[in-house]
Amino acid sequence: METVARKILSYKALAYYTSSSDDQITYQENAHSFTRFFFHARVMRPVSQCDPSTLVLGYKSSIPVFISGAALAKLGHPQGEINLTRGAARTNIIQMVSSNASLSYEEIMAAAAPSQPLFFQLYKHANDSIAEKRVRNVEKLGYKSIWLTVDALVPGNREKDIRAPWILDELESTKPEYHADAEEHAEGGDAGFGTAGALIANDDRDMTWEKAYSCSSNA
């Protein structure tokens, strides 16, 4: 899959999808960590009828895997997240929609099959009123759960992503499109942090466990 992606994606898209901070030590360690997982082999068990389905937060999934929230799917295909929504429906797995999806949350939900569960990945906005409005909106649209995401309070030094506008610039004159906070990002640019950095420019950098508990109790 990665080999095919490298052949068909634009340079900017590839730079965003594959970049990581500085010397990419964490990226390499994360990749290596998956090689340390092994199946616990069992013998003398009935295997003619195997059922790998499970429940994720009470919602049925055909396998113990779901589509995790990731921004800017439209960089990979014009239909963006809708492709993921339709694929999840076809295979009976769950999709988590990114706060920084290429399409609006309404468009993605409209593409879902009847009774198809969608989860929502929330990067909390620094402005509490904006954050609350987003939460109320996704609740109203019918998203089944909200996942507060806390992995990127400040932009990493993703050098490949940051340098992308200056590389092959004569071949690629368009900027990637995304839905969330589009006007704010357009006004502020990427502030030298690349596409990834622009997406989290307005996130709450003072988010704490206490603040999260307070917000949830007031909901």
C-alpha positions as CSV (number, residue, x, y, z in Angstrom):
1,M,0.0,0.0,0.0
2,E,2.8,2.4,0.9
3,T,4.6,1.6,-2.3
4,V,1.6,2.4,-4.4
5,A,1.0,5.6,-2.4
6,R,4.5,6.9,-3.1
7,K,3.8,6.5,-6.8
8,I,0.5,8.3,-7.0
9,L,0.4,10.9,-4.3
10,S,1.6,14.5,-4.8
11,Y,4.8,15.5,-3.1
12,K,2.9,17.7,-0.6
13,A,0.5,14.9,0.3
14,L,3.3,12.5,0.8
15,A,5.2,14.9,2.9
16,Y,2.3,15.4,5.2
17,Y,1.4,11.7,5.5
18,T,4.9,10.5,6.0
19,S,6.7,13.2,7.9
20,S,7.6,13.1,11.6
21,S,9.6,15.2,13.9
22,D,13.4,15.9,13.7
23,D,15.4,12.7,13.4
24,Q,12.2,10.6,13.3
25,I,13.3,8.5,16.3
26,T,9.8,8.3,17.8
27,Y,8.4,7.4,14.3
28,Q,10.9,4.6,13.9
29,E,10.3,3.3,17.5
30,N,6.6,3.3,16.9
31,A,7.0,1.2,13.7
32,H,9.4,-1.1,15.5
33,S,7.1,-1.6,18.4
34,F,4.5,-3.3,16.2
35,T,7.0,-6.0,15.4
36,R,7.0,-6.9,19.1
37,F,3.4,-8.0,19.0
38,F,2.8,-11.7,18.6
39,F,-0.3,-13.9,18.4
40,H,-0.7,-16.2,21.4
41,A,-0.9,-19.5,19.5
42,R,-3.3,-22.1,20.7
43,V,-3.9,-25.7,19.7
44,M,-6.7,-28.1,19.9
45,R,-9.4,-25.5,19.5
46,P,-12.4,-25.6,17.2
47,V,-11.5,-23.3,14.3
48,S,-14.0,-24.3,11.5
49,Q,-16.3,-21.4,12.5
50,C,-14.3,-18.4,13.7
51,D,-15.9,-15.1,14.6
52,P,-13.5,-12.2,14.9
53,S,-16.3,-9.6,15.5
54,T,-16.3,-7.6,18.7
55,L,-17.9,-4.5,20.3
56,V,-16.2,-1.1,20.4
57,L,-18.0,1.1,23.0
58,G,-21.0,-1.1,22.6
59,Y,-21.1,-0.9,18.8
60,K,-20.6,-4.0,16.6
61,S,-17.4,-4.3,14.5
62,S,-16.7,-7.2,12.2
63,I,-13.0,-7.2,13.4
64,P,-11.2,-5.7,16.4
65,V,-10.0,-2.8,14.3
66,F,-11.5,0.6,13.5
67,I,-10.5,3.6,11.3
68,S,-8.7,6.0,13.5
69,G,-9.1,9.7,13.0
70,A,-6.6,11.2,10.6
71,A,-6.7,14.6,8.9
72,L,-6.9,15.6,5.3
73,A,-8.1,12.4,3.5
74,K,-8.7,14.4,0.4
75,L,-5.0,14.7,-0.1
76,G,-5.2,11.0,-1.1
77,H,-8.4,11.0,-3.1
78,P,-10.9,13.7,-4.2
79,Q,-13.7,12.0,-2.2
80,G,-11.7,12.1,0.9
81,E,-13.3,10.8,4.1
82,I,-16.4,9.7,2.3
83,N,-14.4,6.9,0.8
84,L,-13.5,5.8,4.3
85,T,-17.2,6.0,5.4
86,R,-18.4,3.9,2.6
87,G,-15.6,1.4,3.1
88,A,-16.3,1.1,6.8
89,A,-20.0,0.5,6.0
90,R,-19.2,-2.2,3.5
91,T,-16.9,-4.0,5.8
92,N,-18.9,-3.4,9.0
93,I,-16.1,-1.6,10.9
94,I,-16.2,1.7,12.7
95,Q,-14.8,5.0,11.4
96,M,-13.6,7.8,13.6
97,V,-13.8,11.2,11.9
98,S,-11.0,13.6,12.3
99,S,-11.5,17.2,13.7
100,N,-9.5,18.3,10.7
101,A,-11.3,16.3,8.0
102,S,-11.2,17.4,4.4
103,L,-15.0,17.4,4.3
104,S,-17.6,18.8,6.7
105,Y,-18.9,16.6,9.5
106,E,-22.3,16.9,7.9
107,E,-21.1,15.7,4.5
108,I,-19.4,12.7,6.1
109,M,-22.5,11.8,8.2
110,A,-24.7,12.1,5.1
111,A,-22.6,9.5,3.4
112,A,-23.0,7.0,6.2
113,A,-25.3,4.0,5.8
114,P,-28.4,3.8,7.9
115,S,-27.5,3.0,11.5
116,Q,-23.8,3.1,10.7
117,P,-21.9,4.2,13.8
118,L,-19.4,7.0,13.4
119,F,-17.1,8.3,16.2
120,F,-15.5,11.7,16.3
121,Q,-12.0,12.7,17.2
122,L,-11.9,16.0,19.0
123,Y,-8.9,18.4,19.2
124,K,-10.2,21.0,21.6
125,H,-10.2,24.6,20.4
126,A,-8.5,27.1,22.7
127,N,-11.8,29.1,22.7
128,D,-14.2,27.2,25.0
129,S,-17.2,28.6,23.2
130,I,-16.0,27.3,19.8
131,A,-15.1,24.0,21.3
132,E,-18.6,23.6,22.9
133,K,-20.3,24.5,19.7
134,R,-18.3,21.8,17.8
135,V,-19.2,19.2,20.4
136,R,-22.9,20.2,20.3
137,N,-22.9,20.0,16.5
138,V,-21.4,16.5,16.3
139,E,-23.8,15.3,19.0
140,K,-26.7,16.7,17.0
141,L,-25.5,15.1,13.8
142,G,-25.5,11.7,15.5
143,Y,-21.9,10.8,16.1
144,K,-21.9,8.1,18.7
145,S,-18.8,9.0,20.7
146,I,-16.3,11.8,21.1
147,W,-12.6,11.0,21.6
148,L,-10.6,13.9,23.2
149,T,-7.2,13.7,21.5
150,V,-4.2,15.1,23.3
151,D,-1.2,14.0,21.3
152,A,-0.3,17.2,19.6
153,L,-0.5,20.3,21.8
154,V,2.4,21.9,20.0
155,P,3.6,21.4,16.4
156,G,6.4,19.0,15.9
157,N,9.4,20.0,13.8
158,R,8.2,17.9,10.8
159,E,10.9,19.0,8.4
160,K,9.7,17.2,5.3
161,D,6.2,18.8,5.7
162,I,7.6,22.2,6.5
163,R,9.9,22.3,3.4
164,A,7.2,21.0,1.1
165,P,6.0,24.4,-0.2
166,W,9.4,25.1,-1.5
167,I,10.0,21.8,-3.1
168,L,8.6,21.1,-6.5
169,D,6.7,24.4,-6.1
170,E,6.6,25.0,-9.8
171,L,4.7,21.7,-10.3
172,E,2.2,22.1,-7.5
173,S,0.6,25.5,-7.0
174,T,-2.5,24.5,-5.0
175,K,-2.7,24.1,-1.3
176,P,-4.4,21.2,0.5
177,E,-8.1,21.7,1.4
178,Y,-9.5,20.9,4.8
179,H,-12.7,21.7,6.6
180,A,-12.1,22.5,10.3
181,D,-11.3,26.1,11.1
182,A,-10.5,26.7,7.5
183,E,-10.8,30.5,7.6
184,E,-8.6,30.8,10.7
185,H,-5.9,28.7,9.1
186,A,-6.1,30.6,5.8
187,E,-5.6,33.9,7.7
188,G,-2.7,32.7,9.8
189,G,-1.0,30.5,7.3
190,D,1.1,27.7,8.6
191,A,3.4,29.9,10.7
192,G,6.3,27.9,9.4
193,F,5.0,24.7,10.9
194,G,3.8,23.1,7.7
195,T,0.4,21.6,7.0
196,A,0.4,19.5,10.2
197,G,1.3,22.5,12.3
198,A,-1.4,24.7,10.8
199,L,-4.1,22.2,11.7
200,I,-3.4,22.5,15.5
201,A,-2.6,26.2,15.6
202,N,-5.8,27.0,17.5
203,D,-5.9,24.0,19.8
204,D,-6.0,24.4,23.6
205,R,-2.4,24.2,24.8
206,D,-3.5,24.4,28.5
207,M,-5.8,21.3,28.4
208,T,-5.5,19.3,31.6
209,W,-7.2,16.3,33.2
210,E,-9.0,18.7,35.6
211,K,-10.3,20.9,32.7
212,A,-11.5,17.8,30.8
213,Y,-13.4,16.5,33.9
214,S,-14.9,20.0,34.4
215,C,-16.0,20.2,30.7
216,S,-17.6,16.7,30.8
217,S,-19.4,17.4,34.1
218,N,-20.9,20.6,32.7
219,A,-22.0,18.9,29.4
